[in-house]
Amino acid sequence: MKKAEFIELVKASGNYSTNVEADKAVKAFTDAVTGALCKKEKVALVGFGTFSTVDVTEKSGTVPGTTKTYTKAAHTAPKFKAGQTLKDRVASGK
């Protein structure tokens, strides 16, 4: 699903009158979650899931088929863990 299609879905689900309003709602949500994760805060939405961050250690490896090696620096990555309600609804297809 592309962003424009998602905006249409949010418009219908949230009873927004225009795509602009639905787009603002999506942008507000993504900006809020992004801001919280940048501060390394956890965002828990009961029944939906939890957005959090995880510290990834530095790692090195070899490029397949060559003798070249690389090192990936340590960094913080976003993580999402689906809630049980979301898992159940996806499994049932409803």
N, C-alpha and C positions, 0 to 999 in steps of 0.2 A: 504494500500500500504506500503510495506516494503522499507527500505532505498535503497536497491539495485535496486528495481523497480523504485524508484523515480530518482535515478541516471541515469537509462536508459532513462526515460522521459526527464530529463534535457538535456541529450546528444542529443536526437532527436530534442527537441525544440530549443536548443541553438546552433545547428550545431557544437557541439564539435566532434572532431575526435576520442577521446578515452573516456572510462569510467573514467580514472584517471583525465583527464581535467575537466570533468563534476563534479566529486567528489570534486575536488579542488574548483570549483565555488560554490558548495553547502556549503562546509566547510567555505569558505571565507564569504559567506552571513550570515550563522548562527553565526560565530564568531563575525562578525561586529555588528549584532543585539544584541547578548548577551553582548558584551562589552558596547554598548550604554545603555542597560537596567541596567547593573550593576552600571553605573554612574547616573542612574535615568533620562536618557535622553529619549525623545520620538523619534521614527522613523516612519515617515509618508511617505507612498508610495502611491501617488495619484492614485486613481482608484482601488488599491488593498486593502489597510487598514492601520491601525496605531497600532504599537507595543508600549506599554507603561507599566508603573508599577503602582501599587496601594498599599497603606499601609493598611494592614489588622490588625484590633485591636485584642487584646487578647480576647479569649473567652473560656468559660468553659461549660461543659455539663455532661450528665450522660450516661454511657454505657447502651444501651438498654438491658432490661431483668435482670439488676443487680442494686445494689445500689452504684456501683463504680462511682466516678466522675473523670473527667480529665480537664486539663487546656492546651489550645494550646496557645503558646506564640505569641505575636505580631510579624509580619514579613512583608516583602515586597514581593509581588507576581507579576509575569508577566501578562499582559493583552493584548488581541488582539481585535480590533474592525474592522470588515470587512467594506470596502468601498462600495459605492453604485454600482459601476461598477461590482465589484466581486459578490455582492448580485444578481444583475440582470442577470449576465451570469450563475450563479449557478441555479437560478430559471428557466431560459430558457433551461438549459441543453446543452449549446453550449460552 
